[in-house]
C-alpha cells in the first residue's frame, strides 16, 4: 500500500520509538479521519486494522443482554487500538466506537503482526502499553463498583479532557449515563452539582471544563492511578531502553 502522507507524529506511543522504528510504522500506515459514532472494531469480527489516534479518541465498550453497553476505557493519542493482537488473538475483546472525532494513523492488522514478529524493540514497547491498558480496564471495573457517580463522572470528564485537547466536547446526559452504567437521572444530578460548583458548564449536549483543578479534587483515586500508570510506562522508554534502540 502507498506510504502515508507526511504528518506530525502526535501519537505519544509512536513518538517514544526510535526514528527507525517510528518510520517503519509511518511507512505502513495511512492517515484517516475518525468520525463521531463510527464503530472501528467489534468482537464479532477479526481486527482489520490497528489505529494510532493523533486527535480524537475511541471508547471501549462491553455489554450484557438487556442492558446498554458500558464503557470500560478510552484510547487517545497516548495509545493505540489493537494492542491485544500481541496475545495472538485476532478477535477484539471489546467494541470500539469513536467518541471524539479527529484523525488517526491506520495500519493493516497483518502488517502490525508481522512487525511484532520482526522488530523486538517495537514489540517490547507495545507489551508495556498492553499492560497499562489492562490496568485501565481493571481500575475502571473497580471504580464502577466502589465509587460514587459524581466521582466517576469527574474521572471520565478528566480522561476525556486529556484526550480531546480542548475544553469543550459534545456529550449528552443519556450518553454519559450509558457509558457509566447508571440512570440518566443520576447523571443529571451529578452533572448539575458539578455545574453548580462552577467546575463545568453544560448546554445542549456541550460540556465545557471550567476548572480542571476542581474536577481533580472531586474525582476518586482511580484517575491519578491511571495517569501514573501511563507515566511509568513512558519513563521506562528512555535512552538505552529496548524501544529506543
ChimeraX attribute file (.defattr): number of C-alpha atoms within 10 A of each C-alpha:
attribute: neighborCount
match mode: 1-to-1
recipient: residues
	/A:1	8
	/A:2	8
	/A:3	12
	/A:4	17
	/A:5	11
	/A:6	10
	/A:7	11
	/A:8	8
	/A:9	16
	/A:10	16
	/A:11	19
	/A:12	17
	/A:13	21
	/A:14	23
	/A:15	15
	/A:16	19
	/A:17	22
	/A:18	19
	/A:19	12
	/A:20	10
	/A:21	20
	/A:22	17
	/A:23	13
	/A:24	14
	/A:25	22
	/A:26	20
	/A:27	16
	/A:28	18
	/A:29	25
	/A:30	20
	/A:31	20
	/A:32	15
	/A:33	15
	/A:34	25
	/A:35	16
	/A:36	16
	/A:37	14
	/A:38	14
	/A:39	15
	/A:40	18
	/A:41	22
	/A:42	18
	/A:43	14
	/A:44	11
	/A:45	10
	/A:46	14
	/A:47	21
	/A:48	15
	/A:49	18
	/A:50	24
	/A:51	27
	/A:52	28
	/A:53	31
	/A:54	26
	/A:55	19
	/A:56	23
	/A:57	29
	/A:58	30
	/A:59	23
	/A:60	23
	/A:61	19
	/A:62	17
	/A:63	14
	/A:64	8
	/A:65	6
	/A:66	6
	/A:67	9
	/A:68	17
	/A:69	17
	/A:70	20
	/A:71	24
	/A:72	21
	/A:73	23
	/A:74	25
	/A:75	23
	/A:76	28
	/A:77	25
	/A:78	21
	/A:79	24
	/A:80	27
	/A:81	26
	/A:82	23
	/A:83	19
	/A:84	19
	/A:85	20
	/A:86	16
	/A:87	9
	/A:88	8
	/A:89	11
	/A:90	18
	/A:91	17
	/A:92	19
	/A:93	17
	/A:94	18
	/A:95	20
	/A:96	25
	/A:97	22
	/A:98	20
	/A:99	25
	/A:100	23
	/A:101	19
	/A:102	19
	/A:103	19
	/A:104	25
	/A:105	25
	/A:106	23
	/A:107	22
	/A:108	16
	/A:109	18
	/A:110	15
	/A:111	15
	/A:112	21
	/A:113	16
	/A:114	10
	/A:115	17
	/A:116	17
	/A:117	12
	/A:118	11
	/A:119	13
	/A:120	13
	/A:121	18
	/A:122	24
	/A:123	20
	/A:124	15
	/A:125	22
	/A:126	22
	/A:127	16
	/A:128	16
	/A:129	21
	/A:130	20
	/A:131	15
	/A:132	21
	/A:133	23
	/A:134	13
	/A:135	16
	/A:136	22
	/A:137	17
	/A:138	13
	/A:139	18
	/A:140	21
	/A:141	14
	/A:142	12
	/A:143	19
	/A:144	16
	/A:145	8
	/A:146	10
	/A:147	15
	/A:148	14
	/A:149	21
	/A:150	21
	/A:151	22
	/A:152	22
	/A:153	24
	/A:154	26
	/A:155	24
	/A:156	22
	/A:157	22
	/A:158	19
	/A:159	18
	/A:160	24
	/A:161	17
	/A:162	16
	/A:163	21
	/A:164	20
	/A:165	13
	/A:166	11
	/A:167	15
	/A:168	17
	/A:169	20
	/A:170	15
	/A:171	16
	/A:172	18
	/A:173	18
	/A:174	16
	/A:175	16
	/A:176	22
	/A:177	20
	/A:178	18
	/A:179	21
	/A:180	22
	/A:181	17
	/A:182	16
	/A:183	13
	/A:184	17
	/A:185	12
	/A:186	15
	/A:187	22
	/A:188	16
	/A:189	13
	/A:190	19
	/A:191	23
	/A:192	16
	/A:193	14
	/A:194	23
	/A:195	17
	/A:196	11
	/A:197	13
	/A:198	14
	/A:199	20
	/A:200	23
	/A:201	18
	/A:202	19
	/A:203	10
	/A:204	9
	/A:205	13
	/A:206	12
	/A:207	19
	/A:208	19
	/A:209	22
	/A:210	17
	/A:211	16
	/A:212	16
	/A:213	11
	/A:214	16
	/A:215	23
	/A:216	18
	/A:217	12
	/A:218	17
	/A:219	22
	/A:220	20
	/A:221	15
	/A:222	18
	/A:223	21
	/A:224	12
	/A:225	14
	/A:226	19
	/A:227	14
	/A:228	13
	/A:229	16
	/A:230	19
	/A:231	12
	/A:232	12
	/A:233	16
	/A:234	17
	/A:235	11
	/A:236	14
	/A:237	18
	/A:238	15
	/A:239	12
	/A:240	9
	/A:241	15
	/A:242	17
	/A:243	21
	/A:244	19
	/A:245	14
